[in-house]
């Protein structure tokens, strides 16, 4: 039996065009838009000051860690967020359904931010980041899956709807670092973390009022775990916690190797996930072909995110020292740099949505969109080269604004499109877990971005930006060449 509310008032599946809408989309999108906006407010607001908190000296309110260690922690944490989408997706598909997992995940995120705000030093970082990572993983995979339930497979509004959903993400991402950055510079780091907790509380409250209007399919458990297997899973979960605790206590897992461990676990998880889905006897040959088509998109996505997510590692370090942040005699907080990209996303997401809607079936196929995003991301890294090896405060703010504009163009070719294609290529019984696979590509890229930061040398930046940019361009060009094959494997999905 599925855990689904079957009352007579259950909302209709796949709301069709007509009636009350949210910017031309199903009105239920507004509720998911809202909770994701406030979750991103808290997530990016906290992440905008996290690296600074880790490496700033104690005299400035920080923990005084070495910069490469701090960057590794941020990369590992970011990777763990997306790695946790596996857990959130599994619980949704086997135990609770997407809607319930989203609700409980939002509660856990709020508690994590409270821990960062109230608990001192390393204890607050450990408890807070673990809670936020697990909660964010559960929320991200399931919010995306719920958006997918609002549309039929061939609804032409689908990609535009995901772009509008992505707009909500970036409204929160824009406001969060601005306010937490001000709180951090005027009151201290813990006030910034506290503000992130308040934002998540607001999002949780508004979501609670609209939960019942979501489609009944958002509460379905598509592949329920048999009751006799649940004790076994409890034992496996308990053993995992014990193993992690012992690894930390013995020093086997520590801040120096954390990012490497996350990378290895993510690679193993991705391979295992593809193997499980592809070997399943419950999916059709067409569904299997579509999963195979997702593999090259996964690889391109990893390459893209390994560069893009350096906004929170290398770009933050660059902005703290090499960027001229003087605004008419006032020093702009470093965290405000994190709000530049969301401004462009807010502006351009509507433009991209309109373009895809207007082009309809004439728009570029998804593999070409992924290839374009990866190539443009590589070109964005090349744009750092004219300012390489510069003195302190030598890079004009407008230059970094321009570079982050190119980041955004690349992002809009991949991120909202990736969310959409993961729901379209998904086998029916693995709907949420295919979304988790897309987020695994983000997890791997994000963790790699933290590892790559170890090779960043402020005095010799040309090899760093040049080599990484070139690798991304080459991967994008290879995907262009592979597009005809990938499209055949997609079996009619664009």
N, C-alpha and C positions, 0 to 999 in steps of 0.2 A: 504493500500500500504506500502511496505517496503522501507526504506531509503537505497537503494543500487545502486551503479553505474553499469549500464547494458551496457556499451559501448562494442564495438566489441573487444577491447583490454583487457578486463577483464581477469585476470589470471585464469587458470584452477583450478577447485576444487581438493583438495587432490592430490598434485603433486605426481606422481608415481616414483619409482626408475628408474634411468637412466638419462642421460643428466648431466648438471652441478649440482653439489651438494655441500653441506657444511658439511665436514666430513662424507660423505655418507648420509646426510639428505637433505631434500628440501632446496634449496639455500635461500628461504625466511626466514629460521630460523636464518640466520646471522643477519638480520635487527632487529629482536626481541631480539636476543642474545645481540646485541650492546646496545640497549636502556635500557634493563634490567641491563646490566653490569654497565653502568654509573649511573643509578638510585640507584643501590645498593652501588656504590662508594659514592654517596652523602649521602645516608641513613645511612650506617654503619659508614662512616667517621664522620657524625654528632653525631650518637648515641654513638660512641666510647668515645666522650668527654662530652656528655650531662650530665651524672650522676655527673661527676667531677665538671662541671660548676655549677650544682645546689647545691652541698654541700661544695665545697671549700670555704674558707673564702674570704671576699672582698679583703683582702690584696693580695690574690693570683689570683684575677680576677674572683672569683665565686660569687654566691648569698648568701652563708652562711646558707642554709636551713639545718634542722636536717637530718641525714642520712636516717632514716626510711621514712620521708616525701619525700625526694628526690627519693628514690627507688620506692616509691608508684607512684610518678609522672611518672617515666620512665616506670613502668609497665602499668599504665593507658594509657600513650601515645602509647606504643607498642600495647596494646589491641585495642585502638581506630583506629590504622592503619588498622588492619585486620577487625575490625567491619565496617569500612568504605567501605570494599569490597561489602557490601550489597548495599550501595548507588550506587557505581560504576557499579555493576552488573545490578541493576534495570534500571539505565539510559541507559545502553547498550542494554538490552533486550526490553525496552519499548520505547526509544526515539531516540538514536543516533547510536547504533551499537558499537561493541567492539573497532574497530579501531579508531573511532573519540574520544571516551571516553579516550582511551589511550593517544592520542595526547594532549588533553586539560588537562588531569591529570598531564602529564609531565610539562606543563607550570606552573600549580599551585604549584607543588613541588619546582620548581626553585624559584618561588616567595617566598615560605616559607623559604627557606634557606637564601635568600637575607634579609628577615625580621630578622632572627636570627643574621645575620652578622651586620646589620645596626641599628636596634632598641635596645635601652638600656634595661637592667634588665628584670623584669617580663613581660613588654609589648612585648619585642622581643620573649620571650619564649612562651607567650600565642598566639600571632599572628602566629609566625613561626610554632609551633607544630600543631596548628589546620590546617593550610594550608597544611603542609607536610602530616599529617595523612589522610586528605580527598583525597589529590592527590595520595598518595601512595596506598590507598585502591582502587581507581579507576584504577590505572596502574596495580597493581598486579593481580587482578581478570581477567582483560581483556587481559593482555599479555599472561597469561596462556591459556585463551580461544582461542586466536588467534593461539597459537602453536598447539592447538588441531585441528584447521581447516586445518592444513597442512597435516593431515594423515586421511586415512579412518579408520573405527573402527577396522579392522583386520590387519592393516599394522604392520608387525613384527618389524619395526623400531621405533614404537611409544614410548615405555619405554626408549629406548636408546636415542631418540631425546629429551625427557624430561630431561634425565640425562645430556646431552650436554647443554641444556638450563640452567640447574642448575649450570653447570660449569661457565657460563657467570655471573650468580648471584654472585658466590663466587670469581671470579676474581676481581669484583668491591669491594666485601666485604673485600678482602685481602688488596688491595691497599689503600682503603679509610682511615681506621684508622691509617695506617702508616704515610700518608701525613698530615692528619688533626692533628694527635698526635704531629708530629714535629712542625707544625705551632702553635699549642697551647702552647707547651713548650718553643718555641723560640720567638714567637711574641705575643701570647695571644689567648684567646678563640674565639674572634670574627673573627680573621684571619682564624682559623680552619673552622668556619661556612661559611665564604666567599669562602673557597676552595671547600666546598661541593656544593655551588651554581654554581661555575664554572664547576664542573664535570657534574652536571645535564644539564647545558647549552650545553655542548659538546654532551651528549646523545641525547638531543632534536634535535640538528642540524643534526646529522647523521641519526636519524630516519626520519626526514622530507624528506630526499632525497630518501628514499626507500619505502615510504608509498604506492605508486601506484602499486608496484609489489606484494603486499599481495593479497591473494585470495579474490574474490568478497564476499564470505560468511563472511569475517571479518567485512564487512560494512552492513550486513543484520541486520535489527531489527526484531528478530524472533517473538516477541509478541507485536506488536505496540499498544501504548496507544491510544484509541479513542480520537479524537479531542475534543469532548464534555466533557471529563473527565480531560483535562489538567488544566483548571482554578481551579478545586477542589484540584488538587495536588499542585498547586502553593500556595493556601491558607494553606494547611497542612504544607508545607515546611516553610512558613512564621511564622505560629504558633509555630512550633518546635524551630525556632531561637529565637522567643520572650520568650518562656518558659525557654530556656537555659539562655538567658540574665538575666531574672528576678531571676532565681535560683542563678546565680553568684552574682548579685547585692545584694541580700538579705542574702547571706552567706549560703544558703541551699546547694549549690554546692561549695566546697572549696578544697584546695589542700590535706586536711587530709582525706576526704571521696571520693575523685575522683576515686581512683582505685576500691573501693567497688561499686560505681555507674556503672562503666564500666563493672564490672563482672555481676551485676544484669541485665543490659541492654543486654549484650551478651547472657546470658542464655535465657532471654525472646525472643530475636531475633531468636536464634537457634530453640527453641520450635515452635515459630510461623512459621518459614520457613519450617520445617519438616511437620507441620500440613497443611500448604497451599499446598505444593507440593503433599503430600499423599492424600489429599482430592480432588484434582483437577479431574474433569471429562474429562479432555483433555489428560490424560496420560493413557497408556494401563496397563493391569494387570502385564505384564512383567516389565514395567518401574517402577511400584509401588513396586514390589518385590525388585528390585535393589536398590531403595531408602531406603527401610527397611534394606537392607544389609549394608547400609552405616552407620547406627546408631552405632553399636558396634565399627566400625572403627573410628567414630567421638569421642567416649569416650576414646579410646586408644590414639588417637591423642592429646586430651586435657591433659591427664596424661603426655605424652611425653613432650609437649611444656611447661608445667608448671615447669618442671625441666630444660629443655634445655635452655629456655630463661633467666634463672638466670645467664647466662653469662653476661648480661647487668645490673644485680642488685647485687646479693650476690657474684658472682665470681669477679666482679669489685671491690667491697668493700674488698674482701679477697686479691686481687692482690695489692690494694693500701697500705695494712698494713702488711700482713703476707707473701707475696711472696718476695723472694730475686730476685730483678730485676737488680742486678749489673752485667754488662757485661764488664769484663776487666777494671774496674774502672769507667765505664760510666753507669749512671742510665737510664735504658730503660723506656720510657713513659708508663704509665699504659694502655693507649689505645691500645698499640701494642699487648696486650694480645688478643684483639678482632680479630687480624689477624692470630692467630695460627690455629683456626678452619678452616677458608677458605683455608689455605695452604693444609690441609689434604683433604678437599673436592675436591680441584683442582686435587690432586693426585689420590684420590680414586674414584671420580665420573666416570672417564674413565674406571677404573677397574670394578666397579659395572655395568656400561653400557655394557662392553664386556661380563661379566658373564651372565647377563640377555639375551643378544643377543645369546650367544653360547648355553645356556640352552633352549632357545625358549619356547616351550610348556611344557618343563620339569622343568621349574623354579618353586620355591615355590609359592603357591597361595598368593594373596594380604593379606588376613587376617593373614597368618603366617609371612609375612614380617612385618606387623604392630606389631604383638606380639613380634617378635625378637627385633624390634627397642625399644619398651617400656621396655622390660627386660634388654637390654644392657644399656639403659639410667639409669635404677635403679642401675645397677652394677657400672656405672661411679660415682654415688654419694657415693657408698661404698668406692671408692678409695680415697676419701678425709679423711677417718677415721684415717689412720696411721699418718696424719699430724694435726689432730684435736687439738684445744686448744694450738697451738704452739705460740711461741713468735714472735715479729715483725721480718720480713725478714727471717723467719726460714724455709719456704718451698722452696726447690730447684726449679728453673725454669723448669728443665727437668721433675720434677714430674708433674707439672701442664700441661706441653706439653703432657705427656702421658695420663693424665686424659682427656684432650680435644681431643686427638686421639680417645678415646673410645666414647666421645660425637659424633664425626663425623661418626663413624661406625653406631651408633644408628640412626643418622639423615638420612643417606643414605638408611636405611631400610624404612623410613617413608616419608620424605618430597617429593622427586621427585616421588615416588610411589603414594603418596597421590594426587599430582597434576594430575597424569595420570589417576588414578582410578576415580577421581571425574568427568572427562570428559567422561569416558567409562560407568559409571553408570547413567549418567545424562539423564533424559527424554529430548526429542528433544526441547520442548518449554522452558525448564528450564536449558539450557546448561550452560550459564554463571553463573546463580544463584546457580547451584550445586558446581561450583568452589568456589563461595562465601561461601557456607556452609563449605567447607574444611577450608577456611581461617577463618571462625567463630570459628572452633576448635582451630586454632592458636591464635585467639583473646582472647578466654577464657583462654587458657593455659598461654598466655603472661601476661594477667591481673592478673591471679592467682599467677604468679611468683613474681609480684610486691607486692601482698598482703602477700605472704609467707615470703618475705624479712623482714617483720616487726617482725617475730619470730626468726630471725637469731641473735644469741648471739656469738660474737667472743670468749668469754671466756668459752662457753659450746656448742661446735659444734657437739658433738657426737649424741645427740638426733635429731638434725636438719637433718644432712646428713643420718643418719641411718634410721630414720622413713620414710622420703620421698623416699629413695631408695627402701625400702621394699614395700611400697605401689605401686610403679611403677612395680616392679617384679611381685607382686600378680596380678595386672591388666593384665599384659602380659600373664601370665599363664592361667588366665580365658579366654582370647581371644583364646588361643590355644585350649582349651576345646570346645569353641563355634564355631570353624572353620568349621566343617562339616555343621552345620546349616547355617552359613553365606554364604558358598559356594553355597548351594542350593538356597538361596534367590538371589544370584547374577545372577542366570539364564543364565549360559554359559559364563559370563565374568570372566576372571581370575584375 
